[in-house]
Each structure stands twice: as structure tokens, then as C-alpha cells.
């Protein structure tokens, strides 16, 4: 499940603990990929938090609610990396 987590973050959360090797793989992939709006990934046992600059998204899309666009980008990243289907 994704949700907006403050003004600069969106978080994917699940009940099951995410394998530490998967967290490392996702972090490495994030750090080597290019992203349109995502600037950082922060992981815990059950969450993946993606940081972004809301003003940049708002200006690019003429919107006052940027989190939906950021969730789409984060979800695409997780699908591409085989974490989500």
C-alpha cells in the first residue's frame, strides 16, 4: 500500500518483513537508476519511503497535489525491479 507521508515523501508499506537482501538490491538499483522526481529511498523492515521535491512536480504538471504522480513513479520502479507485480 502506498500513501503520502508528509510533504516530501511517499511510502510503500506492507505487513510482511522485507528481506534485507531485497532491501539492499532495491537500494542499489535506486542509486544507479535515473529518476524523474524521486531523489532518495529510505528503507525499514516493512517500508520503502521515496523522497521527492514537491515544488518541482507541482510546477512540471501544474498541480497542487504532487504525491499521486510520485506514487506512480515509485510503483513503476518497484514493478520494473520485480518487487511488485
C-alpha positions in Angstrom: 0.0 0.0 0.0 1.3 3.5 -0.9 0.5 6.6 1.0 1.7 10.2 1.1 4.0 10.6 4.1 4.4 14.3 4.7 5.2 17.0 2.1 8.3 15.3 0.6 7.7 11.6 0.8 5.6 8.7 -0.3 5.8 5.4 1.4 5.1 1.8 0.4 4.2 -0.3 3.4 3.4 -4.0 3.8 2.7 -6.2 6.8 5.4 -8.8 6.0 9.1 -8.0 6.7 11.0 -7.3 3.6 14.1 -9.5 3.2 17.3 -7.5 3.9 18.8 -8.7 0.7 15.8 -7.4 -1.3 16.1 -4.0 0.5 19.8 -3.9 -0.4 19.1 -4.8 -4.0 16.3 -2.2 -4.3 18.6 0.5 -2.7 21.4 -0.3 -5.1 19.1 -0.3 -8.1 17.6 3.0 -6.9 21.0 4.6 -6.6 22.1 3.5 -10.0 18.9 4.3 -11.9 17.8 7.7 -13.2 14.5 9.1 -11.8 12.3 11.9 -12.9 11.1 13.0 -9.4 12.4 10.6 -6.8 15.5 11.8 -5.0 16.1 9.2 -2.3 14.9 5.9 -0.9 14.8 5.1 2.8 14.1 1.5 3.9 12.9 -0.2 7.0 11.8 -3.8 7.7 8.3 -3.1 6.4 8.5 0.1 4.4 10.1 1.8 1.4 10.0 5.6 1.5 10.7 7.6 -1.6 11.7 11.3 -1.1 10.9 14.0 -3.7 10.8 17.7 -4.2 7.1 18.6 -4.4 7.5 22.1 -6.0 9.4 20.5 -8.9 6.5 18.1 -9.5 3.9 20.8 -9.0 5.5 23.1 -11.5 6.0 20.4 -14.1 2.4 19.3 -14.0 0.6 22.4 -12.9 -0.9 20.6 -9.9 -1.3 21.3 -6.2 -1.2 17.6 -5.3 2.0 16.0 -6.5 2.0 12.8 -4.5 -0.1 10.8 -7.0 2.5 11.4 -9.7 5.3 10.4 -7.4 3.5 7.2 -6.3 3.1 6.3 -10.0 6.9 6.7 -10.5 7.7 4.8 -7.3 5.3 2.0 -8.3 6.8 1.7 -11.8 10.3 1.4 -10.2 9.2 -1.4 -7.9 7.4 -3.2 -10.8 10.5 -2.9 -13.0 12.7 -4.3 -10.3 10.3 -7.3 -9.8 9.3 -6.2 -6.2 5.7 -5.6 -7.2 3.6 -7.2 -9.9 
